[in-house]
């Protein structure tokens, strides 16, 4: 799913879903599922009461391409696993964030500033043989980075709760919006109830 001018987020793997959460939750009471409506009521109760442990039965792995400054906000959410493409070993691609609404001379200056930095970086790595781990320090923080993020359902709900807030920075909020749509396809009851009860979206 495309995000921002040249970013993306893709759900590449998942384990579990609504039924895994229901199974784990019902172990507490040694109960069995009676109906879909009863299961929905159970999940709603867990979310409203803040009982998040059963949602850890779901795990998701996302492939994320995002500006570096967004990734650094993202990495503050420690309840997950991150594997990022390293610019110690990989040559940086000429790929950077351009905000919506930039036009005319302002857009020209934005592109010029980024391309000058990339020109110098490529000169350092190519002509001067400066090691990549040092040369990368001249690059702007708006360059795109790529990482895998593996996270369980409970921690993901915490991320979404914080990053879908209207006070969250726009650039990370749009990633959270995309992720919510992706996981609703896997666990529609869990994240549908979360959307309604916590985010106050929907019916």
Secondary structure, DSSP 8 states (H G I E B T S, - for coil): -EETTTEEEEEEEEE--HHHHHHHHHHTTT-----HHHHHHHHHHHHHHT--GGGGG-EEEEEEEEEHHHHHHHTT--SSEEEE--TTTS---S-B---TT--HHHHHHHHHHHHHHHHHHHHHHHTS---HHHHGGGS-TTBEEEEEEEEEHHHHHHHHHHHTSTTS-HHHHHHHHHHHHHHHHH-HHHHHHHHHHTS----
